[in-house]
Amino acid sequence: MSKRVLIAQIMHETNTFSLLPTDEDSYRRRYLGIGDEIVGQFRGTRTELGGFIDAAERFGWTTVNAVAANATPSGKVTAACWTLLKGAVLDALDKQGPVDGICLALHGAMVTETEDDAEGALLEALRRRLGPRVPIAVTLDLHANVSDAMAENANAIIAYRTYPHIDQFERAAQAADLVNEMMEGRLELSCIVARPPSLDGCDHGRTSAGVGPMVDLLARAAEYEKETGIHAISIHAGFQWSDIHMAGPSVSISHNPAVTRRAKDILDMLVREIWDTRDKQTVHYQTLEVAVAEALKGEDGTGKPLVIADPTDNPGGGGYGDTTNLLRALLEAGVKNACFCPITDPAAVQAGQKAGVGATISVDLGGHTDPAFGAPIKCTGVVKHLGDGRFVHDGPMWKGVVMQMGPTMVLEVDGIEIVVTSNRQQTTDHQAFLTNGIDPLKKSVIVVKSAHHFRAAFEPIARQVIAVDSGSLCSHDWSRFDFKKLRRPIWPLEEVIF
């Protein structure tokens, strides 16, 4: 008889310091699907849901399709929105159950107005309904803040092993394989988690350089996974812009209960390694002055553009996407033949729509959410393009997934083509430019608001990549943030003996 497996995705990386609440509309601006519609939307994509759907077809499962929900990182999820999302999963179970197993794609750093540990609360609710025997496997972003409740209620936790995240499909396949083995009675799994007294570490999860603390940790984890009974070890770099008790790096191990003692020993060793390498980093942020000076050098004979990223206004970490310090510095310096994505400013887009393509307009651009991170720029430019902001990712990250930037405008100001969006999205794909009539390969300078995901698509075409600190919300200067719930003492806010 075909096994019945519930599949669902609820994703949000919550920056509790953001002024922007996350509501149902926040999800709908990216995607929010309920029930069977999610299969057609995600079949064939290189995503977690794509991996679950593929596994169901491989194993002959009957899927109970609950919800596919993903919102751009921002402030706490509203109570009403959380009720909707959690309810979609529980309702699917109550109305279409029973089920033999569950595969969940979660983030691991979701905070709501009512739950500091939303994923843990969801897993607890599922376990109460299902009892101890039905296997639950979850995939997590490697920037998860993994709680004890998550580990206690899931049989397996499988985190991404790449940053930029280009292995979501593979991690989902791994989780589904474990669920299938458990449902067939060939495997028994439980999960444990531990964390050091550190807010930061694991080189922020970076793997793309092929060297660094996260790469070393993952290599050690892979060796331990060769041991009998050790089925999955996940290294979580944590999400630091979240004022909750368990924020920060952690390790989880999914293992056969017969080898729990060995699993705990491995856990202790890996947590110690996170602690011992906590201050080692492979990427260092440059000043605005350094970035501008490099941009002014122009072509270097390679025919490749300079790529400048602003991680501190990364919408993928809860940044507002409208801060102006970097754009202002480039404009004032007279940088030419550049493209910039995004400045999120719905009012400016509306002004461009009213004027039409080819018109010259004057706007107060960006800086509206919190002018402390850069006031609006009073500028005059030419409307070069207007569009709906919809595109399909080329990849390698999120290949095949539809993205919604909302109504967009390309405004050319003094030689810089600025993609102005209505929705907050970090720039990870060439299509963010191409869809708006800009060929990034023909530019001398490409500017993106992203912390690291942009590297998958843009680093291969770049003559050089510079990450700049514009002084915005996603700063790595933790002393700027007023943590109230975070466990203390904790490094680097205090000296800690561990």
C-alpha positions in Angstrom: 0.0 0.0 0.0 1.2 3.5 -0.9 2.6 5.4 2.1 0.9 8.8 2.8 3.4 11.6 3.5 2.5 15.2 4.4 4.8 17.7 2.7 4.9 21.4 3.6 7.2 24.5 3.5 7.0 27.4 5.9 10.0 29.7 5.6 10.9 32.9 7.3 14.2 34.3 8.6 13.0 36.8 11.2 15.1 39.9 11.9 13.5 41.0 15.2 15.2 44.4 15.0 13.3 45.2 11.8 10.6 47.8 11.8 8.6 45.9 9.2 6.1 43.3 10.4 5.6 40.1 8.4 2.0 39.5 7.5 0.0 37.4 5.0 0.6 40.0 2.3 4.4 39.7 2.9 4.1 36.0 2.0 1.9 36.6 -1.0 4.4 39.1 -2.4 6.8 36.1 -2.6 4.7 33.0 -2.6 1.9 31.4 -0.6 0.2 28.3 -1.9 -2.2 26.0 -0.1 -3.0 22.4 -0.9 -2.4 20.5 -4.2 -1.5 23.7 -6.2 2.0 23.5 -4.7 2.9 20.3 -6.6 2.5 22.0 -10.0 4.4 25.1 -8.8 7.4 23.2 -7.5 7.8 20.0 -9.4 11.1 20.1 -11.3 12.5 23.0 -9.3 15.9 22.8 -7.5 14.1 23.4 -4.1 13.2 21.5 -1.0 9.7 21.0 -2.2 11.0 20.0 -5.6 13.1 17.4 -3.8 10.1 16.1 -1.7 7.9 15.8 -4.8 10.6 14.0 -6.7 11.0 11.6 -3.8 7.3 10.9 -3.6 7.4 9.9 -7.2 10.4 7.7 -6.7 9.0 5.9 -3.7 5.4 5.9 -4.9 4.1 7.9 -2.0 0.7 9.6 -1.9 1.4 13.2 -0.7 -0.8 15.2 1.6 0.1 18.7 0.3 -0.3 21.3 3.0 1.3 24.7 2.3 4.2 26.4 0.5 5.0 29.7 2.1 8.0 31.9 1.9 8.4 35.6 2.7 11.4 37.9 2.4 13.1 38.2 5.8 11.7 41.1 7.9 10.3 41.6 11.4 8.2 39.3 13.5 5.5 37.3 11.8 2.1 38.5 12.9 0.0 36.4 15.1 -2.8 36.2 12.5 -0.3 35.1 9.8 1.3 32.5 12.0 -2.2 31.1 12.8 -2.8 30.8 9.0 0.5 29.1 8.3 0.5 26.7 11.2 -3.2 26.0 10.7 -2.6 25.0 7.1 -0.3 22.2 8.2 -2.4 21.0 11.1 -5.7 21.3 9.1 -4.1 19.2 6.3 -3.2 16.6 8.9 -6.6 16.7 10.6 -8.7 16.6 7.4 -6.6 14.4 5.2 -4.9 12.2 7.7 -3.7 9.8 9.0 -0.2 9.9 7.5 2.8 7.6 7.7 5.4 10.3 7.6 6.1 14.0 7.3 8.7 16.0 5.3 8.9 19.7 6.2 10.9 22.5 4.7 11.5 25.0 7.4 14.0 27.8 7.9 14.8 27.4 11.6 15.0 31.2 12.4 11.3 32.1 12.4 10.0 34.3 15.2 6.3 35.4 15.5 4.5 37.8 17.8 3.5 34.8 19.9 6.4 32.3 19.5 10.1 32.9 19.8 10.6 29.4 18.4 8.0 29.0 15.7 9.4 25.9 14.2 9.7 24.2 17.5 6.1 25.1 18.3 4.9 23.6 15.0 6.9 20.4 15.6 5.5 20.1 19.1 2.0 20.4 17.8 2.6 17.8 15.1 4.1 15.4 17.6 1.2 15.7 20.0 -1.2 14.8 17.2 1.0 12.0 15.7 2.5 10.3 18.7 6.1 9.1 18.8 6.0 6.6 15.9 5.4 8.7 12.8 8.7 9.9 11.4 9.3 13.6 10.9 12.2 15.0 8.9 12.9 18.7 8.4 15.2 20.6 6.2 16.6 23.8 7.6 18.6 26.8 6.3 22.1 26.6 7.6 21.4 29.9 9.3 18.9 28.3 11.6 18.8 29.0 15.3 18.1 25.4 16.3 16.1 24.9 19.5 15.9 21.9 21.9 12.2 21.6 20.9 13.1 21.2 17.3 15.5 18.3 18.0 13.2 16.7 20.5 10.2 16.5 18.1 12.0 15.8 14.8 13.6 12.5 14.0 16.0 14.1 11.5 17.2 17.6 10.9 19.0 18.2 7.6 20.5 21.6 7.0 21.9 23.0 3.8 25.6 22.4 3.3 26.2 25.2 0.9 26.2 29.0 1.2 25.1 30.3 -1.3 22.4 27.7 -0.9 22.5 25.6 -4.0 21.8 22.2 -2.5 18.2 22.5 -1.3 17.0 19.7 -3.6 19.7 17.4 -2.4 19.0 18.0 1.2 15.3 17.4 0.7 16.1 14.1 -1.1 18.3 13.1 1.9 15.5 13.9 4.4 12.9 12.0 2.3 15.2 9.0 2.0 15.4 8.9 5.8 11.7 9.2 6.2 11.2 6.3 3.7 13.6 4.1 5.6 11.8 4.9 8.9 8.4 4.2 7.4 9.6 0.9 6.0 10.8 -0.1 9.5 14.5 -0.3 8.5 15.7 2.6 10.5 15.1 4.3 13.8 16.3 7.9 14.4 16.3 10.5 17.1 18.0 13.9 17.1 20.1 15.9 19.6 21.4 19.5 19.4 24.0 21.6 21.3 25.4 25.1 20.9 28.4 27.0 22.3 28.0 30.3 24.3 28.6 32.2 21.1 26.4 34.5 19.0 28.7 34.4 16.0 30.9 31.7 14.4 31.2 29.2 11.6 32.4 31.9 9.3 28.8 32.9 9.0 28.3 29.6 7.1 30.4 30.5 4.1 31.4 27.6 1.9 31.8 29.1 -1.6 35.6 29.9 -1.2 36.3 26.2 -0.5 38.2 27.1 2.7 37.4 28.4 6.1 35.8 27.2 9.4 32.5 26.1 7.9 34.2 24.1 5.2 36.3 22.4 7.8 33.4 21.7 10.1 31.4 20.1 7.3 34.3 18.0 6.3 34.6 16.6 9.8 30.9 16.1 10.0 31.0 14.0 6.7 33.7 11.8 8.2 31.7 11.2 11.4 28.6 10.3 9.2 30.6 7.3 8.0 30.2 5.7 11.5 27.5 3.2 12.1 24.3 4.8 13.4 25.4 8.4 12.6 23.0 9.3 9.8 23.1 13.1 9.5 25.1 15.8 11.1 24.0 19.4 10.5 26.2 22.5 11.2 24.1 25.6 11.7 25.8 29.0 11.6 22.8 30.6 13.2 21.0 33.9 12.5 22.3 36.6 14.7 19.8 39.4 14.1 17.2 37.6 16.2 16.8 38.5 19.8 15.8 35.1 21.1 17.4 32.9 23.7 19.0 30.3 21.4 20.3 32.5 18.6 23.7 31.5 17.3 25.6 28.6 15.9 24.7 25.0 16.8 25.2 21.4 15.7 22.5 18.7 15.4 23.0 15.0 15.0 20.3 12.5 13.7 21.3 9.1 14.9 20.2 5.6 15.9 19.3 5.7 19.6 21.7 2.8 20.1 24.7 5.1 19.5 23.5 8.1 21.5 26.6 8.2 23.7 28.9 8.3 20.6 26.6 11.0 19.1 26.9 13.1 22.1 30.7 12.8 22.0 30.8 13.9 18.4 28.4 16.8 19.2 30.7 18.0 21.9 33.7 17.9 19.6 32.0 19.8 16.8 30.6 22.4 19.2 34.1 22.9 20.6 35.5 23.4 17.1 32.8 26.1 16.5 34.0 27.8 19.7 37.7 27.5 18.9 37.2 29.1 15.4 34.6 31.6 16.3 36.6 34.7 15.3 37.9 33.3 12.0 36.4 34.8 8.8 37.1 34.5 5.1 35.2 37.6 4.0 35.9 41.1 5.3 33.7 44.2 4.6 35.3 47.2 3.0 34.5 50.9 3.5 32.4 52.9 1.0 35.6 54.8 0.1 37.4 51.6 -0.9 34.5 50.4 -3.0 34.1 53.8 -4.8 37.8 54.0 -5.5 37.7 50.6 -7.1 34.6 51.4 -9.2 36.3 54.6 -10.5 39.2 52.6 -11.9 37.0 51.4 -14.8 37.8 48.5 -17.1 40.9 46.5 -16.4 41.3 44.7 -19.7 39.5 41.5 -18.6 36.1 42.6 -20.0 34.6 41.6 -16.7 32.6 43.9 -14.4 33.4 44.8 -10.8 30.7 43.4 -8.5 30.0 45.4 -5.3 27.6 43.9 -2.7 26.0 45.6 0.3 25.5 42.8 2.9 24.4 45.3 5.5 21.2 46.2 3.5 20.5 42.7 2.4 16.8 42.1 2.2 17.7 38.4 2.6 18.7 39.1 6.1 15.9 41.5 6.9 17.5 44.7 5.5 15.1 47.2 4.1 16.5 47.3 0.6 16.1 51.0 0.4 19.1 52.4 2.2 21.0 55.0 0.2 24.5 55.4 1.6 26.2 53.2 -1.1 24.2 54.6 -4.0 24.8 58.2 -2.9 28.5 57.6 -2.7 28.7 56.1 -6.2 26.6 59.0 -7.6 28.7 61.7 -5.9 31.9 60.1 -7.2 30.6 60.1 -10.7 30.8 56.3 -11.3 29.5 55.5 -14.8 28.2 52.5 -16.8 26.9 50.8 -13.6 23.8 49.0 -12.6 22.3 48.8 -9.1 19.7 46.5 -7.7 17.6 47.1 -5.8 16.3 50.3 -4.3 12.9 49.4 -2.9 10.6 52.4 -3.4 7.0 51.8 -4.5 6.2 55.5 -4.6 9.1 56.2 -7.0 7.9 53.3 -9.2 4.4 54.8 -9.3 5.9 58.1 -10.4 7.7 56.4 -13.2 4.6 54.5 -14.3 2.7 57.8 -14.4 5.4 59.5 -16.5 6.1 56.6 -18.8 9.3 55.1 -20.4 11.6 57.8 -21.8 10.3 60.5 -19.4 12.6 62.5 -17.1 11.4 62.5 -13.5 12.6 63.9 -10.2 12.1 61.7 -7.1 13.2 61.4 -3.5 14.7 57.9 -4.0 14.9 55.3 -1.2 15.7 56.0 2.5 12.0 56.0 3.5 11.9 53.1 6.0 14.5 54.3 8.4 16.4 57.4 7.2 19.0 56.7 9.9 20.6 54.3 7.4 20.7 56.9 4.6 18.2 59.7 3.8 16.3 59.8 0.5 18.3 60.9 -2.5 16.9 63.8 -4.4 17.6 62.9 -8.0 16.5 63.4 -11.5 16.7 60.6 -14.0 15.3 59.0 -17.1 12.8 56.1 -16.9 14.5 53.4 -19.0 12.1 50.5 -18.4 8.9 49.6 -16.6 7.9 46.0 -15.8 5.9 43.7 -13.5 9.1 42.4 -11.7 8.2 38.8 -12.3 11.0 36.5 -13.4 12.1 32.8 -13.2 15.5 32.1 -11.6 18.2 30.8 -14.0 20.1 29.5 -11.0 22.2 28.0 -9.7 20.3 29.1 -6.6 16.5 28.7 -6.7 16.7 27.5 -10.3 13.2 27.3 -11.8 11.5 29.3 -9.0 9.4 32.3 -9.8 10.4 35.6 -8.1 8.1 38.6 -7.6 9.8 42.0 -7.3 6.5 43.7 -7.8 6.1 46.6 -10.3 9.6 47.8 -11.2 11.3 50.7 -12.9 14.8 51.2 -14.2 15.8 54.8 -13.5 19.0 56.0 -15.1 20.7 58.7 -13.0 24.0 60.1 -14.1 25.2 56.9 -15.7 23.9 54.4 -13.2 20.8 52.3 -14.1 18.9 51.7 -10.9 16.4 48.9 -10.6 13.7 50.3 -8.4 11.3 47.7 -7.0 8.0 47.6 -5.1 8.8 44.4 -3.2 11.9 43.8 -1.1 14.1 41.1 -2.6 17.8 40.5 -2.5 19.6 40.2 -5.8 20.8 36.6 -6.5 20.2 36.1 -10.2 21.1 37.7 -13.5 17.4 37.8 -14.3 16.9 40.6 -11.8 18.7 42.7 -14.3 17.9 41.0 -17.6 14.1 41.0 -17.0 14.4 44.8 -16.6 16.3 45.3 -19.9 19.8 45.5 -18.4 22.6 43.2 -19.5 25.0 43.1 -16.5 27.8 41.7 -18.6 27.9 45.0 -20.5 28.4 47.0 -17.3 31.6 48.1 -15.7 30.1 47.9 -12.2 27.3 45.8 -10.9 25.9 46.6 -7.5 23.7 44.1 -5.6 22.1 44.1 -2.2 22.9 40.6 -0.9 25.2 39.1 1.8 26.5 36.1 0.0 23.9 34.4 -2.2 24.7 36.7 -5.1 28.1 34.9 -5.4 26.6 31.8 -7.0 25.5 33.8 -10.1 27.7 36.9 -10.1 31.1 35.8 -8.8 31.8 33.7 -11.9 31.4 36.8 -14.2 33.3 39.3 -11.9 36.8 40.6 -12.2 36.6 41.3 -8.5 34.0 41.1 -5.7 33.8 43.7 -2.9 31.5 43.4 0.0 30.9 46.9 1.6 29.6 48.0 4.9 27.1 50.8 4.3 26.1 51.0 7.9 22.6 49.5 7.5 20.5 47.1 9.6 22.4 43.9 8.9 25.6 45.1 10.4 28.0 42.6 12.0 28.8 45.0 14.8 26.7 43.3 17.4 27.2 46.0 19.9 24.8 48.1 17.9 21.8 45.9 18.9 19.9 45.9 22.1 19.5 42.2 22.9 17.1 41.5 25.7 16.2 37.8 25.4 19.6 36.4 24.2 21.2 34.0 26.7 24.1 35.7 28.5 27.0 35.8 28.9 27.7 35.2 25.3 30.6 36.0 23.0 31.4 38.5 21.5 29.2 40.7 23.7 31.0 39.4 26.8 34.1 37.5 27.6 33.2 33.9 28.2 35.1 30.8 29.5 34.0 27.7 27.7 
